[in-house]
Amino acid sequence: MIDLRSDTLTRPSAGMLDAMMTAPVGDDVYGEDPTVGALERRAAELLGQEAALFCATGSLANLLGIWLHVPPGGEVLCDGLAHIARAEMGAHGALHGVTMRTWSSERGKLVADDVLAMLAIDCGPYLVETAAVEVEDTSNFGGGTVQDFNEVSRLSDELARLGIARHLDGARLANAAAATGHTLAEYGQLFDTVSLCLSKGLGAPIGTVLAGSAADMARARVQRKRLGGGWRQAGILAAAGLWGLDHNLPRIAEDHVAARAFADAASRRAPGAVDPGSVETNVALVEVVNARGVAAECERRGVRLSVLGPHTLRAVTHLDVTLEECIAAGETVGEAAIS
Ligand SMILES: Cc1ncc(COP(=O)(O)O)c(C=O)c1O
């Protein structure tokens, strides 16, 4: 089975497992786990921020990042396709009283002026005040699309001038950076808080780092504990993240080559179902008449995809599939799409 449902499906490699087994650990709630400390320092430096906090999931890192900036009853603006809006189970509202207003986009790509036009500032007792703007890069439900760096930079400058906080959901920021050539720190400097997942293209079994100012990370550490997210010998897991940063970050562009090869192969069989030119990172979207039916046929032929909508399938390349497997999977999906 070639499983392209998500880049979260990878299993830790032998080298990563070895690093986990031999990591020095301590009680992280006491602040005594040296491997967690090393990961948090490394992540802060990589992301151009003062400090970082190791969290179990990307959802928790986003929950804390937005909580830092938005008081109960305030609002965060984000894309209607954003993971925080669609896939975090309403946590920001249910747990922290945050309201959300969304903008529309073409495949998850923000247009700074569209966002700036939505800001609600000094609206007296009539409208919900905008406290923060959230950007997702790459956009998962947009199909792994990469934000235009200049557009993000312009938005960031204007928000800073207006005193509106900026959170970056960088679950796949490593993919965005590989695609644009900008460093993670260049992205990090445009935001007050940034999350980066270790459990996606970087191959760790668990973990996301949230980075920001030292004062914000100290507050987030308390809220993480309040939510039940304090952990003890988490260095075993941090070691996997460090190993992923050392070994898997430098090769992440290979996943982009594989996604493009998948799309090329699929479009040779089924022109129109996949546009290879739309593949920007490690995600390829496949448009078909009956997504569930095609997914079931692909599964029967040994390829797994996820169903994003009635007509849309998603293939995500990752560490545990080879280039050859991705090409073969593309051919299978193309055949299933026209059968
Ligand atoms: C863009 C984005 N943000 C956040 C998350 C949440 O990560 P987790 O599944 O670790 O909570 C995901 C997960 O797929 C994601 O794609």
The ligand as an SDF file (V2000), in Angstrom:
LIG
                    3D

 16 16  0  0  0  0  0  0  0  0999 V2000
   -1.8250   23.6400    8.7180 C   0  0  0  0  0  0  0  0  0  0  0  0
   -1.9880   22.7980    9.9340 C   0  0  0  0  0  0  0  0  0  0  0  0
   -1.9740   23.3800   11.1350 N   0  0  0  0  0  0  0  0  0  0  0  0
   -2.0950   22.6640   12.2650 C   0  0  0  0  0  0  0  0  0  0  0  0
   -2.2360   21.3090   12.2220 C   0  0  0  0  0  0  0  0  0  0  0  0
   -2.4390   20.5680   13.5150 C   0  0  0  0  0  0  0  0  0  0  0  0
   -1.4620   19.6610   13.8150 O   0  0  0  0  0  0  0  0  0  0  0  0
   -1.7770   18.4390   14.8170 P   0  0  0  0  0  0  0  0  0  0  0  0
   -2.4320   17.4030   14.0160 O   0  0  0  0  0  0  0  0  0  0  0  0
   -0.4240   18.0710   15.3260 O   0  0  0  0  0  0  0  0  0  0  0  0
   -2.6620   18.9820   15.8890 O   0  0  0  0  0  0  0  0  0  0  0  0
   -2.2630   20.6380   10.9880 C   0  0  0  0  0  0  0  0  0  0  0  0
   -2.4390   19.1790   10.9160 C   0  0  0  0  0  0  0  0  0  0  0  0
   -2.5500   18.6000    9.8700 O   0  0  0  0  0  0  0  0  0  0  0  0
   -2.1390   21.4130    9.8160 C   0  0  0  0  0  0  0  0  0  0  0  0
   -2.1790   20.8500    8.6030 O   0  0  0  0  0  0  0  0  0  0  0  0
  1  2  1  0
  2  3  1  0
  2 15  2  0
  3  4  2  0
  4  5  1  0
  5  6  1  0
  5 12  2  0
  6  7  1  0
  7  8  1  0
  8  9  2  0
  8 10  1  0
  8 11  1  0
 12 13  1  0
 12 15  1  0
 13 14  2  0
 15 16  1  0
M  END
$$$$
